[in-house]
């Protein structure tokens, strides 16, 4: 689990540029969350050996730039609630605007680390102009130029210094699978959790409060022992409207990062919507196991083909990662509850699966010999050895004479053949081609 850093501020101050610079500092997989809202950005960054998650809250204002009410205010309030630290970006070219003053007014009320970043400071004259931002009442500021990277080092030094230390996971906790239930509001998460753990729990509340960290709670149900990641991601604030998709994603970040398997609950009466897709790809990018539960199936009018058609529609949206268990349940009637838990445990076991190198080579090298990578520019690629890497998630490396000529379609072919022979259902797989 990582600390969460939210980048807030009014539109057009350079938040997204700054976000891109942060995540490019790390060479590992860093992506925007896939979904219908293209401007929502989530990624990971690392500085001085400390990793943290970054969320860019930009691009959501629906009204004109001079109207503060609405989306931008709710995003700042949510960032205050959920993030461990907040970077407030302002624009030195325009100085303090009424919207900046409103954001600062909200931020002055909280005790969390607030770092004021004055952007577009790329010369000495603008360094002098930045003094104006002391008037926001947030104390020290940092001058940066997000396009060139100037000043970002000092800002990040301070950021990793003020980020809170995360609790260490004990060996006993590490040994048990960690499951989290995620999904958009009103998908039936609280009902499912209550049915799963066998007790009523006020998981869904309308009470606004301070940030609630992810907490592992041990349960033993139906013969399975597991840690349930009980998080703020499955609670609801009265102030936040259900249609605010950003809310669901941000609340899910902490839960997903602290889990082994994500149980994605979707509402059968509404289908696999944008919020569901965003949360699914968030789990996939974090290389977590995923199982999809179609809840409220008892409320859907069905015929003999309903289940198959519904499942096919979901898998179309999941392409290319379609090897995911989909179970139709009802938390209200407890329909297929045991099957859902069994499926979740199986995904956890798939994620931990290790294939002996000799067995892996015997199968894959024969397959590669029969179906070699296509020649490119008259060059023939030869793969002579492969193995599974000793990593927490399934990763496979293939050693070739010309790795640069092995393209994505062939990697996808290798992944599909691995899935055909070994059960990695619900688990993302990484394929690497390296020079022998």
C-alpha positions as CSV (number, residue, x, y, z in Angstrom):
1,X,0.0,0.0,0.0
2,X,1.3,3.5,-0.9
3,X,0.5,7.0,0.4
4,X,-1.9,8.9,-1.8
5,X,-0.9,12.3,-3.1
6,X,-3.6,14.5,-4.8
7,X,-2.8,17.3,-7.2
8,X,-5.5,20.0,-6.9
9,X,-6.1,23.4,-8.3
10,X,-8.2,25.2,-10.8
11,X,-8.2,24.3,-14.5
12,X,-5.3,25.4,-16.8
13,X,-2.6,25.8,-14.2
14,X,-0.5,22.9,-15.4
15,X,-1.6,20.1,-13.1
16,X,-1.6,17.4,-15.8
17,X,1.8,18.4,-17.0
18,X,3.2,18.2,-13.5
19,X,1.4,14.8,-13.0
20,X,3.1,13.5,-16.2
21,X,6.5,14.6,-15.0
22,X,5.9,12.8,-11.7
23,X,5.0,9.5,-13.1
24,X,7.7,9.5,-15.8
25,X,10.3,9.4,-13.1
26,X,9.5,5.7,-12.7
27,X,10.2,3.2,-15.5
28,X,7.7,0.6,-14.3
29,X,4.1,0.3,-15.5
30,X,2.5,3.7,-15.1
31,X,-0.8,4.4,-16.8
32,X,-3.9,6.5,-16.8
33,X,-6.9,4.7,-15.5
34,X,-8.8,3.3,-18.4
35,X,-12.4,4.5,-18.6
36,X,-14.9,6.7,-20.2
37,X,-13.5,9.9,-18.6
38,X,-10.3,10.4,-20.4
39,X,-8.9,13.2,-18.2
40,X,-8.8,11.2,-15.0
41,X,-5.2,10.3,-14.2
42,X,-3.8,7.9,-11.7
43,X,-0.3,6.7,-11.6
44,X,2.7,5.8,-9.3
45,X,5.8,7.8,-8.7
46,X,8.9,7.3,-6.7
47,X,11.4,9.8,-5.1
48,X,14.4,9.1,-2.9
49,X,13.3,5.4,-2.6
50,X,9.8,6.2,-1.4
51,X,6.9,5.2,-3.6
52,X,3.5,7.0,-3.6
53,X,0.4,7.1,-5.7
54,X,-0.5,10.2,-7.5
55,X,-4.0,11.4,-8.6
56,X,-4.6,14.3,-10.9
57,X,-7.9,15.9,-10.2
58,X,-7.8,18.1,-13.3
59,X,-10.3,18.4,-16.1
60,X,-13.6,18.0,-14.4
61,X,-15.1,21.5,-14.1
62,X,-18.4,21.6,-15.9
63,X,-19.3,25.3,-15.6
64,X,-17.3,28.3,-16.8
65,X,-13.9,29.0,-15.2
66,X,-15.3,31.8,-13.0
67,X,-17.8,29.5,-11.2
68,X,-16.3,27.7,-8.3
69,X,-19.4,25.8,-7.3
70,X,-19.7,22.2,-8.4
71,X,-17.2,19.7,-9.6
72,X,-13.9,21.4,-8.6
73,X,-15.1,22.1,-5.0
74,X,-16.2,18.6,-4.5
75,X,-12.9,17.2,-5.8
76,X,-10.9,19.4,-3.4
77,X,-13.1,18.3,-0.5
78,X,-12.6,14.6,-1.6
79,X,-8.9,15.1,-1.9
80,X,-8.8,16.6,1.6
81,X,-10.7,13.6,2.9
82,X,-8.8,10.8,1.1
83,X,-5.3,11.9,0.3
84,X,-2.3,11.7,2.7
85,X,-0.8,14.9,1.2
86,X,-2.0,17.5,-1.2
87,X,-0.1,19.5,-3.8
88,X,-1.9,22.7,-4.6
89,X,-0.8,24.1,-8.0
90,X,-1.2,27.7,-9.0
91,X,-0.1,29.8,-12.0
92,X,2.4,32.6,-11.6
93,X,1.4,34.2,-14.9
94,X,-2.2,34.9,-13.7
95,X,-1.4,35.5,-10.0
96,X,-4.0,34.8,-7.3
97,X,-7.5,34.3,-8.8
98,X,-10.7,34.2,-6.8
99,X,-10.8,30.4,-7.5
100,X,-7.3,30.0,-6.0
101,X,-8.4,31.9,-2.9
102,X,-11.4,29.6,-2.5
103,X,-9.3,26.4,-2.8
104,X,-6.8,27.9,-0.3
105,X,-9.7,28.7,2.1
106,X,-10.6,25.0,2.1
107,X,-7.1,23.8,2.5
108,X,-6.3,26.1,5.5
109,X,-8.9,24.2,7.5
110,X,-7.0,20.9,7.4
111,X,-4.0,19.5,9.2
112,X,-2.7,17.3,6.4
113,X,0.5,18.3,4.6
114,X,-0.3,20.9,2.0
115,X,2.4,21.9,-0.5
116,X,1.9,25.0,-2.5
117,X,3.5,24.7,-6.0
118,X,3.7,27.9,-8.0
119,X,4.0,26.7,-11.6
120,X,5.4,28.3,-14.8
121,X,8.3,30.0,-12.9
122,X,11.0,29.7,-15.6
123,X,13.0,32.9,-15.1
124,X,14.2,35.2,-12.3
125,X,11.5,37.8,-12.9
126,X,8.8,35.2,-12.2
127,X,10.6,34.1,-9.1
128,X,9.9,37.6,-7.7
129,X,6.3,37.5,-8.9
130,X,5.7,34.3,-6.9
131,X,6.0,36.2,-3.6
132,X,2.4,37.2,-4.1
133,X,1.3,33.7,-3.2
134,X,2.3,34.1,0.4
135,X,-1.1,35.9,0.6
136,X,-2.9,32.6,0.3
137,X,-2.0,31.9,3.9
138,X,-0.5,28.5,3.3
139,X,3.0,29.4,4.3
140,X,6.1,28.3,2.3
141,X,5.7,27.8,-1.4
142,X,7.8,26.0,-4.1
143,X,8.4,27.5,-7.5
144,X,8.4,25.0,-10.3
145,X,8.2,24.8,-14.1
146,X,6.4,21.5,-14.8
147,X,7.3,21.6,-18.5
148,X,11.1,21.7,-17.9
149,X,11.1,20.1,-14.4
150,X,12.8,23.1,-12.8
151,X,12.2,23.2,-9.0
152,X,10.4,19.9,-8.8
153,X,13.2,18.2,-7.0
154,X,12.9,20.5,-4.0
155,X,9.2,20.0,-4.0
156,X,9.5,16.2,-4.0
157,X,12.2,16.3,-1.3
158,X,9.7,18.0,0.9
159,X,6.8,15.8,-0.1
160,X,8.5,12.5,0.8
161,X,9.6,14.1,4.1
162,X,6.1,15.0,5.1
163,X,4.3,11.8,3.9
164,X,3.2,9.7,6.9
165,X,4.9,6.4,7.6
166,X,2.8,3.4,6.7
167,X,2.2,0.6,9.2
168,X,4.2,-2.5,8.5
169,X,2.4,-5.7,7.6
170,X,3.3,-8.6,10.0
171,X,4.3,-12.0,8.7
172,X,1.1,-13.5,10.0
173,X,-1.0,-10.9,8.1
174,X,1.1,-11.3,5.0
175,X,0.4,-15.1,5.0
176,X,-3.4,-14.6,4.8
177,X,-5.0,-13.5,1.5
178,X,-6.3,-9.9,1.5
179,X,-9.6,-9.3,-0.2
180,X,-11.2,-6.0,-0.9
181,X,-14.7,-5.3,-2.1
182,X,-14.8,-2.4,-4.6
183,X,-17.3,-0.8,-6.9
184,X,-19.3,2.3,-7.4
185,X,-21.9,3.5,-4.9
186,X,-25.1,1.5,-4.4
187,X,-23.8,-1.6,-6.1
188,X,-24.6,-3.6,-2.9
189,X,-21.2,-3.7,-1.4
190,X,-22.3,-3.3,2.2
191,X,-25.0,-6.0,1.8
192,X,-22.5,-8.3,0.3
193,X,-19.9,-7.7,3.1
194,X,-22.5,-8.2,5.8
195,X,-23.6,-11.5,4.2
196,X,-20.0,-12.6,3.7
197,X,-18.8,-12.0,7.3
198,X,-22.1,-13.0,8.9
199,X,-22.6,-9.8,10.8
200,X,-24.3,-6.4,10.3
201,X,-21.7,-3.7,9.8
202,X,-22.3,-0.1,9.0
203,X,-20.1,-0.1,6.0
204,X,-22.2,2.4,4.1
205,X,-22.7,5.7,6.0
206,X,-23.7,9.2,5.3
207,X,-21.3,10.5,7.9
208,X,-18.5,12.8,6.7
209,X,-15.3,12.5,8.7
210,X,-11.5,12.4,8.5
211,X,-9.6,10.0,6.3
212,X,-10.1,6.4,7.3
213,X,-7.1,4.2,6.4
214,X,-7.4,0.6,5.1
215,X,-7.7,-1.9,8.0
216,X,-7.2,-5.6,7.7
217,X,-9.8,-7.6,9.7
218,X,-9.4,-11.4,9.9
219,X,-12.4,-13.6,9.1
220,X,-13.1,-17.3,8.8
221,X,-16.2,-18.1,6.8
222,X,-17.2,-21.3,5.0
223,X,-13.8,-22.8,6.0
224,X,-11.8,-20.0,4.4
225,X,-9.6,-17.7,6.5
226,X,-8.9,-14.3,5.0
227,X,-8.3,-10.6,5.7
228,X,-11.0,-8.3,4.5
229,X,-9.7,-4.9,3.6
230,X,-12.3,-2.7,5.2
231,X,-11.8,0.8,3.7
232,X,-13.3,4.2,3.2
233,X,-13.7,3.1,-0.4
234,X,-16.9,1.3,0.5
235,X,-18.5,4.2,2.4
236,X,-20.4,7.1,1.1
237,X,-20.4,10.8,1.9
238,X,-23.7,12.6,1.9
239,X,-22.1,15.6,0.1
240,X,-20.8,13.5,-2.8
241,X,-23.3,12.8,-5.5
242,X,-23.5,9.3,-6.9
243,X,-22.7,10.4,-10.4
244,X,-19.3,11.8,-9.4
245,X,-17.2,9.1,-11.0
246,X,-14.0,10.5,-9.6
247,X,-15.2,9.7,-6.1
248,X,-15.4,6.0,-6.8
249,X,-12.0,5.8,-8.3
250,X,-10.2,7.8,-5.6
251,X,-11.9,5.9,-2.8
252,X,-10.9,2.6,-4.4
253,X,-7.2,3.4,-4.8
254,X,-6.2,2.7,-1.2
255,X,-8.3,-0.4,-1.0
256,X,-6.9,-1.9,-4.2
257,X,-3.3,-1.2,-3.4
258,X,-3.6,-2.9,0.0
259,X,-5.2,-6.1,-1.4
260,X,-4.3,-9.3,-3.2
261,X,-7.6,-9.8,-4.8
262,X,-10.3,-7.2,-5.7
263,X,-13.9,-8.3,-5.6
264,X,-15.5,-5.9,-8.1
265,X,-19.2,-5.7,-7.4
266,X,-21.5,-4.4,-10.2
267,X,-25.2,-3.7,-10.2
268,X,-26.9,-6.2,-12.5
269,X,-29.8,-3.7,-13.0
270,X,-27.4,-1.1,-14.4
271,X,-24.8,-3.1,-16.3
272,X,-21.0,-2.7,-16.5
273,X,-20.7,1.1,-16.6
274,X,-17.9,3.6,-16.8
275,X,-17.2,3.6,-13.1
276,X,-17.0,-0.2,-13.0
277,X,-14.6,-0.2,-15.9
278,X,-12.3,2.5,-14.3
279,X,-12.1,0.5,-11.1
280,X,-11.4,-2.7,-13.0
281,X,-8.5,-1.2,-14.9
282,X,-7.2,0.4,-11.7
283,X,-6.9,-3.1,-10.2
284,X,-5.4,-4.5,-13.4
285,X,-2.7,-1.8,-13.6
286,X,-1.8,-2.6,-10.0
287,X,-1.4,-6.2,-11.0
288,X,-4.1,-7.4,-8.5
289,X,-6.3,-10.5,-8.9
290,X,-9.8,-9.6,-10.0
291,X,-13.1,-11.4,-9.7
292,X,-16.4,-9.8,-10.9
293,X,-19.6,-10.4,-9.0
294,X,-22.8,-9.3,-10.8
295,X,-24.9,-8.5,-7.8
296,X,-28.7,-8.1,-7.6
297,X,-29.1,-10.8,-10.2
298,X,-32.4,-11.7,-8.5
299,X,-33.9,-8.4,-9.7
300,X,-33.2,-9.0,-13.4
301,X,-35.8,-10.6,-15.7
302,X,-34.1,-13.6,-17.1
303,X,-34.5,-16.2,-19.9
304,X,-32.3,-19.2,-20.8
305,X,-29.7,-17.0,-22.5
306,X,-29.6,-14.0,-20.0
307,X,-26.5,-15.1,-18.1
308,X,-24.5,-15.9,-21.2
309,X,-25.4,-12.7,-23.0
310,X,-24.7,-10.6,-19.9
311,X,-21.3,-12.2,-19.4
312,X,-20.4,-11.8,-23.0
313,X,-21.1,-8.0,-22.9
314,X,-18.9,-7.7,-19.9
315,X,-16.0,-9.6,-21.5
316,X,-16.3,-7.3,-24.6
317,X,-15.6,-4.4,-22.4
318,X,-12.7,-6.1,-20.7
319,X,-10.7,-6.9,-23.8
320,X,-7.9,-7.8,-24.1
321,X,-7.9,-9.1,-20.4
322,X,-10.9,-11.3,-20.7
323,X,-9.7,-14.3,-18.5
324,X,-11.6,-13.1,-15.5
325,X,-14.1,-15.1,-13.4
326,X,-17.7,-13.6,-13.5
327,X,-20.2,-14.9,-11.0
328,X,-23.9,-13.9,-10.7
329,X,-24.9,-13.4,-7.1
330,X,-27.5,-11.8,-4.9
331,X,-26.3,-10.5,-1.5
332,X,-29.9,-10.1,-0.4
333,X,-30.8,-13.8,-1.0
334,X,-27.2,-15.0,-0.4
335,X,-27.3,-16.7,-3.8
336,X,-23.9,-18.2,-4.8
337,X,-22.2,-16.5,-1.8
338,X,-20.0,-19.5,-1.2
339,X,-19.2,-19.8,-4.9
340,X,-18.1,-16.2,-4.9
341,X,-15.8,-16.7,-1.9
342,X,-14.4,-19.9,-3.5
343,X,-13.8,-18.1,-6.7
344,X,-12.0,-15.3,-4.9
345,X,-9.7,-17.8,-3.1
346,X,-9.0,-19.5,-6.4
347,X,-7.9,-16.2,-8.0
348,X,-5.6,-15.7,-5.0
349,X,-4.1,-19.1,-5.5
350,X,-3.7,-18.5,-9.2
351,X,-1.8,-15.3,-8.4
352,X,0.7,-17.1,-6.2
353,X,1.1,-20.0,-8.7
354,X,4.7,-20.9,-9.6
355,X,5.6,-23.0,-12.6
356,X,8.8,-25.1,-12.5
357,X,11.3,-23.8,-15.0
358,X,11.9,-27.2,-16.6
359,X,8.2,-27.8,-17.0
360,X,7.7,-24.3,-18.4
361,X,10.5,-24.7,-21.0
362,X,9.3,-28.2,-22.1
363,X,5.9,-26.8,-23.0
364,X,6.7,-23.3,-24.3
365,X,9.8,-24.1,-26.3
366,X,8.0,-26.8,-28.3
367,X,5.2,-24.4,-28.9
368,X,7.6,-21.6,-30.0
369,X,9.4,-23.9,-32.3
370,X,6.1,-24.8,-34.0
371,X,4.9,-21.1,-34.0
372,X,8.0,-18.9,-34.0
373,X,7.9,-15.1,-34.0
374,X,7.4,-13.6,-37.5
375,X,10.6,-12.6,-39.2
376,X,11.1,-8.8,-39.5
377,X,13.4,-7.2,-42.0
378,X,14.8,-10.6,-42.9
379,X,15.8,-11.2,-39.3
380,X,14.7,-14.4,-37.6
381,X,14.0,-14.4,-33.9
382,X,15.1,-17.5,-31.9
383,X,13.9,-18.1,-28.3
384,X,16.0,-20.7,-26.6
385,X,15.0,-20.3,-22.9
386,X,12.2,-19.0,-20.7
387,X,11.2,-19.0,-17.1
388,X,8.8,-17.5,-14.5
389,X,10.4,-14.7,-12.5
390,X,10.4,-14.8,-8.7
391,X,8.0,-11.9,-8.3
392,X,4.8,-11.5,-6.2
393,X,2.7,-11.5,-9.4
394,X,3.0,-13.8,-12.5
395,X,5.8,-12.5,-14.8
396,X,7.5,-14.5,-17.5
397,X,10.8,-13.8,-19.3
398,X,11.7,-15.2,-22.7
399,X,15.4,-14.9,-23.8
400,X,15.8,-14.2,-27.5
401,X,18.6,-13.2,-29.9
402,X,16.7,-10.2,-31.2
403,X,14.2,-9.2,-28.5
404,X,13.5,-5.9,-30.2
405,X,11.7,-7.7,-33.1
406,X,9.2,-9.5,-30.8
407,X,6.1,-7.3,-31.0
408,X,3.0,-7.1,-28.9
409,X,0.8,-9.5,-30.9
410,X,3.3,-12.3,-30.3
411,X,3.6,-11.5,-26.6
412,X,-0.2,-11.7,-26.5
413,X,0.0,-15.1,-28.2
414,X,2.5,-16.3,-25.6
415,X,0.2,-15.1,-22.8
416,X,-2.8,-16.9,-24.3
417,X,-0.9,-20.1,-24.5
418,X,0.3,-19.8,-20.9
419,X,-3.3,-19.3,-19.9
420,X,-4.5,-22.3,-21.9
421,X,-2.1,-24.6,-20.1
422,X,-2.1,-23.1,-16.6
423,X,-4.9,-21.5,-14.7
424,X,-4.2,-17.8,-14.3
425,X,-7.8,-16.8,-14.4
426,X,-8.4,-13.4,-12.8
427,X,-4.7,-12.6,-12.7
428,X,-2.8,-10.1,-15.0
429,X,0.3,-11.6,-16.6
430,X,3.5,-9.8,-17.7
431,X,5.6,-11.0,-20.6
432,X,9.2,-9.8,-21.0
433,X,11.5,-10.5,-23.9
434,X,15.2,-10.1,-23.1
435,X,18.4,-10.6,-24.9
436,X,20.1,-14.0,-24.1
